[in-house]
Amino acid sequence: MSKSTSSSEVNATSDQNVPFWGHGTSTLDWCEENYKVHEYFAEFINTTTNLTFVCLALFGIYTTLKYDLGKRFIFAHMGIATIGIGSWFFHMTLLFEFQLLDELPMIYGTCILLYNIYEIHERPKFGFIFPFSLFIYAITITLAYLYIGDPVFHQVACAFLVSALHIRSVLLLQRVENLQTRANLKFLLFGGAGLFALGFFLWNVDNIACTHLIAARNFLGLPLAHFLEFHGWWHILTALGTYWWMVYNQYIRVVLLDKPGKEHEWEVKWFLGFVPQIARTYNKQE
């Protein structure tokens, strides 16, 4: 004789299978196995590695204020921090509304960076039309993405902005006459690009070889398996690469704004050996 099951027992069983944040509604689900580390985190490593964005942004705001590098860079760092916060909530929940909070700030934050590198001087060179064009671009991409819903569209839109950013950065190097200063700037620019490219490589490996990565993680077990969460490394490396570029932007701006021959009044200092900042080599009040 079969055992009958009450409706309350069925509901209790089904409730146990529902994750803390509910079933995911996002159009993307990355290679990290969901809710494996903690019941409150759909993707624990992919969530917590976003602290890199926030911590570097806070450090960047601190150095910007300390050396009076301009309010524009405070807004830029805040934009990058917003990306990290949005990505935190997305990977923690795998809900579509937080996926948008992760992806769309990438467009908005990069537009801020683009403005900063093109309008390098005190007085805007391109006038009102340039920031207005960036605003229209951001709104257009937002509306189109909400309609299309294809993450590839968002990725291409971001890639276009990043390409324009890098082209302008390379061209500005030609204006720096001091060879040592140019070498320091090149190291920041291409070092940051290298970090970003390495992160992008690992992001692709995480997508392409997911089955093999999961098998390797299960073989290694925790905590070693965390080191094979390549999407988490994408967060760390892109946060560092973006931060290095921000310091490049600050450095080349003060060099181009200062009078010729005063490049030696600024230097690159390193925190923990891999986090750069630019600093004055003398007391500003002297």
C-alpha angles and dihedrals in degrees: 000000000000120000114244120229121212122227090245091057091050091051092048091052093048091047090056089058094052113095120236092259093038126248113326118263099182122116089229130059115177131215097268110103110250122252092351098128103032135005092230095053122065089192110015101186094038087053102045096044087069087077085081090069093048097044094048090047091052091048089048092052089050094052091043091056094041094055097030094239096162139280090256089074092050089058090046093053090046089053091053091047089053089057090054093047092048092048090049092058093043096053092040093055109015088217120148096232090058091044086063089048087056100044107036096053086059087066094044095045093048090050088058091050090048092053091049095053096044096043093049098151132073094255117050112254097196097041124210095327095074100055089040090054091050090050092051090047092052093048092046093050091047094052093041092050093049088053099041098036093196113135090207089065089055092047092052091048090053093045090055091055094045091050092052088048094053095044092054091046093053093047092052090058089071090067094061109093101181106090097209092049090048090051091052091049092048090053091053094044100044094033089056091046089050092053090049092048092049089051090050090051092053090045089058093045089052089054099041102039099034096129092052092045092053090050091050092049092050089050093050097041126201135351095014091052089068090070089065093057092108095178087062089053087051088060094048096045097043090047090053093043092050091047092051088052091050090055089048089054092050093046097049091045095055090044093052094042095049122080116270113276095029096097089107089067089075130057140174115249124190126222114203087353097281107051110083130203133172118235139176115258091215140036109276092217095056 
